[in-house]
Amino acid sequence: MTASAASRLRIFRSPPHVLIWRLSVLIAVLGLLFGTHLMLDRRAYLAETTATTRLGATVLADWTARTFDLMNSLLAAAAEVREADPAPSDTANRKDVLETAFRRLLGADPAVIDIGLYSPEGRLIASAGGGERLPAELSPLIWTSALSSPGEGPAAIGKPQRDHQGRLLLVAGFRLGDGAMLVGAIEHDYLKAAYQSVLRRAASVVTLTDGGHLVLARTRDDRFAAGSLLPFTPAQADAEVDGVPDADPRLVGERQLSPLGLTVTLTTSRAEIAAGWWHRQALFIAMFTAAMLVLIVGGHAFYRRLLDIENNRIALHQARDRAHDASEAKSRFLAMMSHELRTPMTGVIGTLDLLRQSPLNGRQAQLVKVLTTSSNALLEVLNDILDFSKIEAGAVQIEEVDFRLEDVVGATADMFRARCEQKNIRLIARIDADVPGWLKGDPTRIRQVLTNLVGNAVKFTEGGEISLQVSHQSLNDKPTAGPVELRFSVQDTGVGISRATQAHLFEPFVQADASTARRYGGTGLGLAICRRLVQAMGGEIGLTSALGNGSRFWFTLRLQATEAPSEAVAEAAAAPGPVAPAAHHGAHILVAEDNEINRFLIREQLTRRGYRVTTVENGWQAVEEQRANPHDLVILDMRMPVMDGPTALAHIRALDGRAATCPVVALTADALPEEIEVYIRSGVDALHTKPIDWQALDDSLRRLLDNRMTLPAKSATPPDGGAANVNEAAGAKPPTAQTLLGLSGANPGFNPAMIEDLRDVMDAAAIGDLIASFRCTLLKEGAALREAALAGDAARLREVAHTIQGMAAQMGADGIAAVARTIRLDGPSPIAPRDLPGRIEFYDTIVAATLSRLDGFTNLGAA
């Protein structure tokens, strides 16, 4: 028997029901996949249409707001004309003067068809249309809101009125000083036609209503016409007209015009959208159905003729492979699309350059200039998309080459000097004297980030100054080798950015607002690319800005300082220094403190005293930071999560060289002699208790920094100067219930002097933020305290109480600190478990009373 015959025999021996079962599973899976695809595609189509509807409502609302704003301006101008009217004795002449002035104003806006002056009683005195448009009398009841004077707010909107020819008018008016009314009119059909011009679907309806659901304009002619009062929302009204009692079958886009009290609503029939989707998918569905029929018929034939099944299976595999190849080809096409688009654009720009250099008349030169500008803008967009795509795909490679920083900064500044001169902007590029001249890194990416930031500064600055500065944040004054941390900043005097926008500014396709893209252009990718590039180089990026006060964008990079190549030494020696020496930096201090409020206070106090401060949240981070960047002095809180102060100190002393010999100052909220003795034996050079005496801490820091060259490498006993703090803390008595005598809800032991002292180093806004953070932390730690008490977790209870004690004492909440010192189930002076609930209840009372005092104190300070 041949191999072919054996194969045929095995196929014939396959159970028919197995083949049918497999075919049924295949059909079911394909149907499920197809149905899932249709469902997802329909959902995406509806979501896209919903977004388009909302966007359409926004566009219509913006146009409506501009129309009414222009009518407000015309009415205000008419009011000025009326105030300047010499008021001749001849009433007819006066009317002619006013009507002539009003007609001149009407030429500024085709939407406003008439402006009229009414007496306080509502009789028409004069109008631009000579009384042909505006009604002869207006009832005071037509106004949906009180009439304001020009300059006090927008004109009041009235109920729609009809002119002498029966045409519907929208009226708005001001009340003048003598009680007269100045009224402007917009023809309803004008708004209706403008709204209908942007509608793409016949069943779409635009409705303009006021705050009382009065219809002012509507594109659909039905019983809810202009002037009628809607009993429900416009979407429900449209649904009722459609014959559907529920408004859900309509997609709704709604935008409110807040100053005017109006609402623009755009609704679209979901049924019409669904019909459009089905129409778009009809061919695809028919093809799939036909494929399923073919598959079923083929399966039947496969069942009847088993010998043909194998051939059909091979054909299906080949078709699958072709589909897979087609899918991969499509993916490659999408990946290369930006490149392929950029190539012809480069040819277009090059051809335009050649054309510009050829003899052209004035008109031709202008057209070439417009083409060149548009082509460069398009190429910039393509480059942004390509760069962002590379970054998203992880295809960007960061180089490590030697480069001269002055070349990068100078090239960036030179690129924008011409544009700055055109806009009368002073561009300053400065590199601090302590910044190394030669570095190892990626100059191309650094220049790309700087170009984006400076380009944005030039784009959004109309005059003033732009400063590009590079400063040094390393430990050494001016290292020639080793890692250095540099801070690049670009500061301008431009329009500034609101606080709400700053939080999202570095996200893709985000700009300050919708008007930014219209006025300045761009894709909103520049800052997103900057952030990704800076992060790829191991740095951070941020900004500080305020509306009207300019912006300051910055980023930090850690680069390797290198020696200048021999061929560049002569040039560097001959070149003048870029800038004058920067101000002297103080000692660099590392602060390890787990509490955010204490960390903030320590950083602020030390920074104001001239120190450079780096903060971390626990002992492990302190050890790693000291290992990577040896500091001049370390301040350690003794109780921290992950790794406490004594353990961190032991690890620091085990480091090599200068990192191990720096002075260490301990901070603790513990005032118990036995606990302080443990900290002294751990080898700290000075110890301060919380609340911190800032002057005493400053004295200790200055003494230790002055003597750091003579201190022993691993001192087990602090110097004499630090003993004052240690002895003072050691003299404290263990906390007992007697400590709490005198504390109550009426007297929570709040000391406002601590907050008053902060006013010397912090502004009111920073103090307000600090107090808000203190309140939130108290609530969070209070919840943790109760959770530990309920679980009977003595260690956790002692740890949380210690955190509350140190933080509260620093904020002048002496009562809270005193109660927290007594909440412990183990260690010195524990309380009985049965007394713990009462003690925590007393803690809650003191916390509530202290926060009430703190609120009163801050409100008084704010007043």
C-alpha positions, 0 to 999 in steps of 0.5 A: 500500500502506497503512502498516498493510499494510507493517508486516504484511508486515515482520512476515511477512518475519521469519525464524521461527527468529529469533523462536523463538531470541529466545523461547527466550532469554527463557524461559532468562533468566527461568528462570535469574533465577527459579532464582537468586532461589529459591537466594538466598531458600533460602539466606537462609531457612536462614541466618535459621533457623540464627541462630534456632536459635543464639539459641534455644540461647542462651536455653535456656542462659541459663534453664538457668544461672539454674535451676542458679544458683538451686539453688546458692543454695538449697544454700548457704542449706541449708548455712548452716541446717545450720551454724546447727543447734543439733544437739539430742541427739535425732537424730529431733528434729534430722532434723525440724528440718533437714527443716523448714528444707529445706522452707521453702527449697524454696518459693523455686524450683519447679524444685528438688523436694528438698534432702537431707543425706547422710552421708560414706558416702552414706546419706540423713540428712534431706531436704525430701521425707522420703525420698520423692524422693531415693534413700536412698543415693548412690554417690560414683561418680555425681559427674562432678567433685569436690564443692566446698564452698559458696562455693568454686564451683558445685555438682557435677553428678551422673549422673541418679538415679531416685526411689522412683517411678522418676522421673528426677532431676538432682542437684547437691551440695556437700561440707560441712566434716565430709564430709557431702554436701548434695544438691539435685534437679531433676526431669528432666521439668521441664527437658524440659517447659521446653525443649519449651515453646520449640520451634516445630518437632516435629523440634527436639531439645534436649540438656543434656550435661556435659563427658564427653558424659553426657546430663543432659536430652533432649527426644526419647525415644530410645536416647540418653535421660538418663543415657546416654553419647553416643558423639559429638555431640548433632547426630550422635546426632539425625541417627542417630536420623533415619536419616541417618548424617551430622550435616550435615542438622541445624542446630545451636545450641550454648551452653556453661555455662562455670562449670557445665561443661554444654552446651545443644545445640539441633538442628533438622532441615534437611529439615523446614526445607527442607520448610517453605521449599518449602511457603512457595514452592509458590504462587510456584513454581506461579505462575511455572510457569504463567506459563512455560507461558503464555509457551510457548503464547503463543510457539507462537501467536505463531509461528503467528500473526505478526500477533498478536505485535506486540499481545502485545509491547505488552501485555508492555511495559505489564505491565513498566511496571506492575510497574516502577511497582509497584516504585517505589510499594513503594520510596516506601512503605518510605521513608515508612513511618517518617513514617507510623508517627510521625504516628499515634503523635503523635496517640496521645501527644497524646490521652493528654495530653488524657486525663491532664488529665481527671478520672481515678481512681487506676487509670485514671491509672496505666493512662494513665501506662503508655500514655504511657511506652510511647508515648514509648518507641515514638516514640523508637525510630521517631525513631531509625530515621528519623534513622538512615535519613536519615543512611544515605541522605545526606538530613541537611543540616547548617546554618550559622547563628549561635547562642549556645553557652550556650543549647544547653548550658543547654537540654540540661542543663535537659532532664535536671535533673528526671530527675537529681534523681529519681535523686539525680545531680548534673548539672554543665554547664560552658563554659570561659571561653576558649570563644567565646560565639557560634558558627556551626554547626548548633545542632540537631544539636549539641544532638541529640548532646549529648542522646543522650550526656547521656541515656545518662549519666543512664540508666546512672548510679544516683547520683553526678555527671554533668559536661557540659563544653565546652573550647577547643582553638584556637590563640588564647586567646579568639578572637572570630572565625575557626575554633575547635576545641571539645571537648564531653565528658560524664562520668558515674560510672555502670556503665562499659563494658568495653574489648572492647565499646568497639570496637563501641559506635558501630556500629548496633544495638550495646549493651554486652551483651544485658542492657542492652536488657532492663534499660534498653531502647533500639535501640542506634542512639543512638551510631551516630547521634551518630557520623554526625552528628559526622562530618557536621559534620567532627568526631570522637567517642570515649570512655574508660571502664572497668567500674565506673569510669564513662564519658567520651564526647567529640566535637570540632567545628571551628566559626566564632567570630562576634560576638554580634548587637547585640540579644543584646549587652545580655543577654550583658553582663548575664548572669553568666559560666558558669564560672571561667577555665580553666587556662592552656594552653602553647604549641602545637607541631606535631611531624612524625615518621613513626615511630609510637614516636618520635611517641608519645614526643615527644607524651608528653614535651612534653605532660607539660612543659605544651605542647599538641602536634599530631602528623602523619606526614610533611612534606606533612601538616606543611605543610598543618597549619601552613597551616591552623593556624599553630603556635607552633613546629614540630619536623621529623624530617629523613627522612620519606616523602612529603616530607622535613624540608628540603623541608617546611621550605622550604614552611613558610618560603614560607607567609604571615604567622605560619605562616612565621616560627615557629621550627623544630627539626630531629630526625635520627638522622644524625650524619654531618657532611656530612648535618648541614651540609645540614640547617643550611643548610636554615634550621632554628633548632635541631637535635637528634640521636636519641636525644633529650636531653629536657632539652636539647630542652625548653631549646631550645623554651623559648629559641626560644618566648621569643625568637620575636618577635625571630627573623628570619623566614627564618633560614639559621643557627640561634641560638647556643643551638641550636649546641650540639646542632648542633656536638655532632652534627657532631663524630660520626665516620662509621660503619664496621665498627670501630663494631661491635667489641664487639657480639655476641649476648652483648653487644647494646649495650642501655642500660636507662637509656632505659626507666628514664627513661620511668618518670618520665613514663609508667605501666607499662601505657603503657611495656608498649604502647610496647615491644610497638609497638617489637617489631612495628615492628622486625620490620616494618622488618627485613623491609623492610630484607631486601627492599631488600637483596635487590632492591639498592635503595640508596635504600630500604635507606638510608631503612629503616636510617635509620628503624631507627637513630632508633627504636632509639636512642630506646629504648636499643637502641644496638647495633641503632642502631650496626649500622643506621648501617653498612647502606648501599650509597651515600653516606658509608662504604658497605659492599661489596654482598658484605658486605651479607648478612653485615651483615644477618645480624649485624643480626638477631643483635643484634635478637634479643639486644636483644629478649631483654634487653628482655623480661627487663628489662620482666619484672623491672620488672613483678615 
